[in-house]
């Protein structure tokens, strides 16, 4: 049996004689610095992702007319606007909320656009607008401006 009392960890015993060189020390120092920087960047990325998610959740909830306090019940993996909409649709009844999807940002349907085009197509164009502006600019009295506005020349 061997005597374990004389055991000690000596790098030279394992053939690592060049570990003591400056190059290896510098490389190890650089590797540690890179690992530390990577951890800092990962932590910063996590923070930014968390803040972005909070902002997205808040804006989607507000645009749907839902109290922002509901955000604490939304799971962490739900982060995009589409995912939040789907989650709200699935859980609206549980929270007793009504989701408003037809707010001021409502997209127009093709039929609505055609109806607007039909109404404006027959509308009179402002012919002579430049001439009217010229006459308003050259008016010398309030009476002349009134005549231009009310049409009595």
Long-range contacts (C-beta under 8 A, 24 or more apart in sequence): 52-79, 53-79, 56-80, 56-81, 56-84, 57-84, 60-84, 60-85, 61-88, 63-103, 63-105, 64-88, 64-99, 64-100, 64-101, 64-103, 65-98, 65-99, 65-100, 65-103, 66-97, 66-99, 67-97, 70-95, 70-97
